[in-house]
């Protein structure tokens, strides 16, 4: 019994000492939350957003600090950052990488190859492109709702994806997985800076009800063979998400008479795909099934009537059809295969080799009655 207690006591001491050692080690590191990559002539400019661990009682002190250094290669620039940072950079909490348009056009896959090789960085970060600005500028903007801007962007992308249908987030592993597959190219979320101003990089930006500068989500970028090609607009993004079965929830505005709109809240969406070869031609069938409810209604037609609901369902189907056709048209205009249609054909027909194909789709919308219509003031008058 005495030996057992002795063993437990020694194990307890070892665990405690090990925990203290790790704490001290992390405390001596600079935790990187975001990395931005720009170009300056033939050099890379790498910026690192560091969580400020300086002890301070002043609530107006910035919670982050941004260091930037040049290098002929990205890894050299990362190493040069140690000339500014008094602590060793720690990338295991990296949330996102921001690339300028110029860097993304040269090749996103080259950038990601480095971060796969660097063991100090985890591979769960989000890849983004900044539109018309420098990546370093995005890292410097302070945000009011989150003390760490990287967390603000991460939460914004997640919320938009789950509720709007207007974005799709791509992490390192997914980007590489799609990039390495035949017949599909990954998309990348795009950021931009609204009301760009120097004061956006100071604490003045977070001590006001109307921030001077904001980081906003600005559509999606299409890639072609690992390089940035073009942008998708909002309608094309929604069509992309429907065809890729990525719609979680969203609001569809539908015109219910000549002057007014109603809001249809999509609660469930399921897109099934079927591939057939007919008369030596490949045909891709999309079966889109949507379940939604009416959350806003500004028209005079009575919602208790079946015809009113049927008309709204048909108009919602037409609106989704418009989104899908926008995405399909964009696919024809680009070299990038962002919709992954050729990948779908290849999986069922491995001998497929960039031949012509046709896309057909069926859309079915069901507006379920869960009490919203019954309890609405727009119901039948008595």
VOLUM-529724 format. One line per 2 residues: their letters; for each residue x, y, z of C-alpha. Coordinates in Angstrom, 2 decimals, always signed. Example, Ala and Ser with C-alpha at 12.3 -4.5 7.8 and 13.67 -1.06 7.14 Angstrom:
BEGIN
as = +12.30:-4.50:+7.80 | +13.67:-1.06:+7.14
# end
This chain:
BEGIN
xx = +0.00:+0.00:+0.00 | +2.85:+2.33:+0.88
xx = +4.43:+1.75:-2.54 | +1.16:+2.62:-4.26
xx = +0.86:+5.94:-2.41 | +4.51:+6.68:-3.18
xx = +3.93:+5.97:-6.92 | +0.83:+8.23:-7.02
xx = +2.72:+11.02:-5.22 | +5.66:+10.88:-7.65
xx = +3.28:+10.81:-10.66 | +1.41:+13.83:-9.28
xx = +4.67:+15.78:-8.87 | +5.76:+14.92:-12.41
xx = +2.44:+16.09:-13.86 | +2.61:+19.35:-11.94
xx = +6.18:+20.05:-12.93 | +5.44:+19.19:-16.56
xx = +2.49:+21.58:-16.59 | +4.53:+24.43:-15.16
xx = +7.29:+23.85:-17.70 | +4.86:+24.05:-20.65
xx = +3.25:+27.19:-19.27 | +6.62:+28.91:-18.99
xx = +7.54:+27.88:-22.54 | +4.31:+29.21:-24.09
xx = +4.60:+32.38:-22.02 | +7.90:+33.08:-23.74
xx = +6.39:+32.85:-27.24 | +4.61:+35.34:-29.49
xx = +1.25:+33.77:-30.41 | +0.44:+34.42:-34.09
xx = -3.28:+34.82:-34.86 | -3.03:+35.86:-38.54
xx = -0.47:+36.06:-41.31 | -0.66:+38.43:-44.28
xx = +1.39:+38.04:-47.46 | +2.00:+40.84:-49.98
xx = +4.46:+41.46:-52.82 | +6.93:+44.32:-53.15
xx = +8.60:+44.05:-56.56 | +10.42:+40.70:-56.48
xx = +10.21:+40.31:-52.68 | +7.53:+39.01:-50.36
xx = +6.29:+41.09:-47.44 | +5.03:+38.88:-44.63
xx = +3.05:+40.38:-41.75 | +2.21:+38.61:-38.51
xx = -0.62:+39.63:-36.20 | +0.58:+38.86:-32.67
xx = -1.64:+38.58:-29.61 | -0.38:+41.21:-27.18
xx = +0.59:+39.43:-23.95 | +1.95:+42.57:-22.29
xx = +0.48:+43.05:-18.83 | -1.46:+46.29:-18.71
xx = -4.35:+47.69:-16.72 | -5.25:+50.15:-19.45
xx = -8.36:+48.80:-21.20 | -7.61:+50.96:-24.26
xx = -4.33:+49.19:-25.02 | -4.41:+47.25:-28.28
xx = -4.73:+43.50:-27.85 | -2.64:+42.87:-30.96
xx = +0.56:+44.08:-32.58 | +1.56:+43.60:-36.23
xx = +5.13:+42.98:-37.41 | +6.15:+43.05:-41.11
xx = +9.35:+41.95:-42.84 | +10.60:+41.36:-46.40
xx = +12.28:+38.34:-47.91 | +13.05:+36.78:-51.28
xx = +11.00:+33.82:-50.07 | +8.08:+33.70:-47.65
xx = +10.00:+31.53:-45.21 | +12.90:+33.98:-45.20
xx = +10.48:+36.84:-44.44 | +8.95:+34.77:-41.61
xx = +12.41:+34.22:-40.12 | +13.21:+37.92:-40.51
xx = +10.20:+38.69:-38.30 | +12.26:+37.48:-35.36
xx = +14.35:+40.64:-35.80 | +11.32:+42.64:-34.64
xx = +9.65:+40.23:-32.24 | +11.42:+39.73:-28.89
xx = +9.73:+36.33:-28.62 | +9.73:+33.24:-30.80
xx = +6.73:+33.12:-33.14 | +4.20:+30.43:-32.20
xx = +1.84:+29.49:-35.04 | -0.26:+26.76:-33.47
xx = -3.14:+29.22:-32.92 | -3.10:+30.61:-36.48
xx = -6.70:+31.40:-37.54 | -6.29:+32.77:-41.05
xx = -3.90:+33.65:-43.83 | -4.63:+36.75:-45.90
xx = -3.21:+36.96:-49.42 | -3.11:+40.01:-51.65
xx = -4.52:+39.67:-55.18 | -1.01:+39.84:-56.62
xx = +0.24:+36.98:-54.47 | -2.90:+34.88:-55.11
xx = -2.49:+35.33:-58.89 | +1.03:+33.94:-58.70
xx = -0.21:+30.78:-57.02 | -1.98:+29.99:-53.77
xx = -0.73:+26.42:-53.81 | +2.89:+27.62:-53.52
xx = +2.03:+29.49:-50.33 | +0.19:+26.58:-48.77
xx = +2.98:+24.15:-49.61 | +5.23:+26.10:-47.26
xx = +2.80:+25.97:-44.35 | +2.40:+22.23:-44.75
xx = +6.16:+21.84:-44.44 | +6.44:+24.17:-41.43
xx = +5.65:+21.95:-38.45 | +5.11:+24.89:-36.07
xx = +1.84:+25.84:-37.82 | -1.40:+23.88:-37.52
xx = -3.30:+23.22:-40.75 | -6.76:+24.38:-39.64
xx = -6.46:+28.03:-40.64 | -8.80:+29.74:-43.12
xx = -7.44:+30.99:-46.45 | -8.65:+34.44:-47.57
xx = -7.87:+36.98:-50.29 | -8.05:+40.74:-49.73
xx = -9.66:+42.78:-52.49 | -7.92:+45.98:-53.68
xx = -5.90:+46.38:-50.47 | -2.78:+45.01:-48.86
xx = -2.96:+41.92:-46.70 | -1.02:+43.78:-44.00
xx = -3.76:+46.46:-43.89 | -6.37:+43.81:-43.01
xx = -4.23:+42.59:-40.11 | -3.87:+46.12:-38.69
xx = -7.59:+46.99:-38.49 | -8.87:+46.74:-34.92
xx = -12.35:+45.33:-34.34 | -14.85:+46.30:-31.65
xx = -16.83:+43.09:-31.03 | -13.74:+40.88:-30.73
xx = -10.47:+42.00:-29.18 | -8.51:+39.77:-31.57
xx = -9.31:+40.72:-35.21 | -8.51:+37.21:-36.43
xx = -11.27:+35.82:-34.22 | -13.65:+38.51:-35.51
xx = -13.06:+37.45:-39.13 | -13.31:+33.75:-38.27
xx = -16.66:+34.22:-36.48 | -17.97:+36.51:-39.24
xx = -17.21:+33.93:-41.91 | -18.80:+31.16:-39.85
xx = -21.96:+33.17:-39.14 | -22.32:+34.24:-42.78
xx = -21.89:+30.67:-44.00 | -24.48:+29.27:-41.59
xx = -27.12:+31.95:-42.14 | -26.76:+33.81:-45.44
xx = -25.67:+31.45:-48.22 | -23.38:+34.28:-49.36
xx = -20.02:+32.78:-48.39 | -18.09:+29.56:-48.19
xx = -15.04:+29.12:-45.98 | -12.06:+27.10:-47.14
xx = -9.47:+25.71:-44.74 | -6.02:+24.51:-45.71
xx = -6.82:+20.80:-45.81 | -9.98:+21.29:-47.91
xx = -8.26:+23.64:-50.36 | -5.48:+21.14:-50.95
xx = -7.92:+18.24:-51.15 | -9.91:+19.94:-53.93
xx = -6.81:+21.29:-55.65 | -5.36:+17.79:-55.98
xx = -8.59:+16.32:-57.39 | -9.43:+16.15:-61.07
xx = -12.28:+18.34:-62.38 | -12.76:+20.74:-59.48
xx = -11.13:+23.97:-58.27 | -11.54:+25.41:-54.75
xx = -13.03:+28.82:-53.98 | -11.65:+31.24:-51.39
xx = -13.51:+33.84:-49.27 | -12.67:+37.47:-49.99
xx = -12.18:+40.28:-47.46 | -12.10:+44.03:-47.97
xx = -11.65:+47.08:-45.79 | -14.59:+49.46:-45.52
xx = -13.83:+53.12:-44.79 | -10.08:+52.62:-44.95
xx = -8.36:+55.10:-42.64 | -5.24:+55.26:-40.51
xx = -7.36:+55.65:-37.39 | -8.74:+52.20:-38.06
xx = -5.45:+50.85:-36.80 | -5.70:+52.68:-33.47
xx = -7.88:+52.08:-30.41 | -10.08:+54.97:-31.60
xx = -11.63:+52.38:-33.92 | -12.97:+50.29:-31.02
xx = -14.09:+53.07:-28.68 | -16.91:+54.31:-30.88
xx = -20.35:+53.07:-31.87 | -19.44:+53.65:-35.53
xx = -15.98:+52.17:-36.29 | -13.83:+54.23:-38.64
xx = -12.67:+51.13:-40.52 | -14.28:+47.71:-40.83
xx = -13.23:+44.34:-42.17 | -16.10:+43.07:-44.33
xx = -16.74:+39.81:-46.16 | -16.75:+40.53:-49.88
xx = -17.84:+37.55:-52.02 | -15.76:+34.55:-53.16
xx = -12.70:+34.17:-55.36 | -12.49:+31.51:-58.08
xx = -9.17:+29.69:-58.51 | -7.79:+27.94:-61.57
xx = -4.99:+25.40:-61.05 | -4.23:+26.91:-57.66
xx = -4.17:+30.53:-58.85 | -6.69:+33.34:-58.33
xx = -8.75:+33.96:-61.48 | -11.83:+36.09:-60.75
xx = -14.59:+36.91:-58.27 | -18.15:+35.63:-57.88
xx = -20.95:+38.08:-57.15 | -23.65:+37.39:-54.53
xx = -26.09:+35.67:-56.94 | -23.35:+33.43:-58.31
xx = -22.25:+32.50:-54.79 | -25.77:+31.45:-53.79
xx = -26.06:+29.39:-56.97 | -22.68:+27.82:-56.19
xx = -23.82:+26.88:-52.68 | -27.06:+25.35:-53.96
xx = -25.30:+23.22:-56.58 | -22.61:+22.17:-54.11
xx = -25.27:+21.38:-51.47 | -23.79:+23.92:-49.07
xx = -26.86:+26.02:-48.21 | -27.48:+25.94:-44.47
xx = -29.99:+28.76:-43.95 | -30.74:+31.91:-45.89
xx = -33.40:+34.51:-46.65 | -34.83:+34.71:-50.18
xx = -36.71:+37.92:-51.06 | -39.64:+37.09:-53.32
xx = -41.90:+39.58:-55.04 | -45.47:+38.81:-53.98
xx = -47.21:+41.55:-56.02 | -46.24:+44.42:-58.31
xx = -44.63:+46.56:-55.62 | -43.85:+44.51:-52.51
xx = -41.73:+41.56:-51.39 | -42.02:+38.75:-48.91
xx = -39.15:+36.99:-47.13 | -38.77:+33.23:-47.37
xx = -36.50:+31.74:-44.70 | -34.85:+28.55:-45.98
xx = -34.77:+26.06:-43.10 | -33.70:+22.92:-44.94
xx = -32.04:+22.30:-48.28 | -30.95:+19.08:-49.95
xx = -29.39:+18.96:-53.39 | -29.00:+15.52:-54.94
xx = -26.92:+14.89:-58.03 | -27.29:+12.18:-60.64
xx = -25.06:+11.59:-63.66 | -26.21:+9.82:-66.83
xx = -24.80:+9.24:-70.27 | -27.42:+9.71:-72.94
xx = -26.68:+9.44:-76.68 | -22.91:+9.71:-76.09
xx = -23.44:+12.87:-74.04 | -23.02:+13.33:-70.30
xx = -25.99:+14.83:-68.46 | -25.78:+16.15:-64.89
xx = -29.10:+16.24:-63.05 | -29.51:+18.41:-59.94
xx = -32.54:+17.80:-57.74 | -32.93:+20.75:-55.33
xx = -35.43:+20.36:-52.49 | -36.04:+23.36:-50.25
xx = -38.16:+23.70:-47.14 | -38.90:+27.20:-45.88
xx = -41.26:+29.43:-43.96 | -42.67:+32.90:-44.60
xx = -41.08:+35.30:-42.15 | -42.17:+38.59:-43.74
xx = -45.17:+39.36:-45.91 | -46.03:+42.80:-47.26
xx = -48.75:+42.00:-49.78 | -52.55:+42.05:-49.64
xx = -53.24:+38.46:-50.73 | -54.45:+36.30:-47.86
xx = -51.92:+33.79:-46.62 | -54.64:+31.37:-45.55
xx = -55.43:+30.62:-49.17 | -53.69:+27.66:-50.80
xx = -53.20:+29.54:-54.06 | -51.25:+32.30:-52.28
xx = -48.84:+29.74:-50.80 | -48.54:+27.89:-54.13
xx = -47.71:+31.14:-55.93 | -45.03:+31.97:-53.36
xx = -43.52:+28.50:-53.73 | -43.36:+28.90:-57.51
xx = -41.78:+32.34:-57.27 | -39.22:+31.04:-54.78
xx = -38.38:+28.20:-57.16 | -37.85:+30.74:-59.96
xx = -35.58:+32.81:-57.72 | -33.43:+29.78:-56.89
xx = -33.38:+28.92:-60.60 | -31.99:+32.42:-61.26
xx = -29.22:+31.85:-58.69 | -28.28:+28.50:-60.22
xx = -28.27:+29.82:-63.78 | -26.04:+32.71:-62.67
xx = -23.49:+30.23:-61.31 | -23.67:+28.01:-64.40
xx = -23.16:+31.01:-66.68 | -20.13:+32.09:-64.64
xx = -18.70:+28.57:-64.89 | -18.81:+28.81:-68.70
xx = -17.00:+32.18:-68.59 | -14.13:+31.00:-66.38
xx = -11.30:+28.53:-66.80 | -11.58:+27.46:-63.16
xx = -13.90:+24.49:-62.52 | -15.33:+25.87:-59.28
xx = -18.66:+24.03:-59.55 | -16.91:+20.67:-59.72
xx = -19.25:+19.37:-62.43 | -16.49:+17.55:-64.30
xx = -15.43:+15.96:-61.03 | -18.95:+14.56:-60.57
xx = -18.91:+13.08:-64.07 | -15.44:+11.64:-63.59
xx = -16.44:+9.84:-60.38 | -19.21:+7.94:-62.22
xx = -17.42:+7.70:-65.56 | -13.64:+7.47:-64.98
xx = -12.96:+7.53:-68.74 | -14.41:+11.06:-68.96
xx = -11.85:+13.45:-70.43 | -13.03:+17.07:-70.69
xx = -15.88:+16.20:-73.03 | -19.02:+18.26:-73.43
xx = -21.78:+17.88:-70.88 | -25.26:+19.20:-70.24
xx = -26.77:+20.36:-66.94 | -30.42:+19.89:-66.03
xx = -32.09:+20.65:-62.72 | -35.37:+20.40:-60.89
xx = -36.29:+22.71:-58.02 | -39.01:+21.94:-55.49
xx = -39.92:+24.41:-52.73 | -42.24:+23.51:-49.88
xx = -43.42:+26.32:-47.59 | -44.35:+24.48:-44.42
xx = -47.05:+25.73:-42.05 | -45.69:+25.84:-38.51
xx = -48.01:+28.42:-37.00 | -46.34:+31.45:-38.56
xx = -49.19:+31.80:-41.08 | -51.97:+30.90:-38.66
xx = -50.83:+33.39:-36.06 | -49.97:+36.13:-38.54
xx = -51.88:+39.42:-38.60 | -51.91:+38.89:-42.39
xx = -54.33:+35.98:-41.99 | -57.90:+36.01:-43.14
xx = -60.00:+38.86:-41.77 | -63.23:+38.08:-40.01
# end
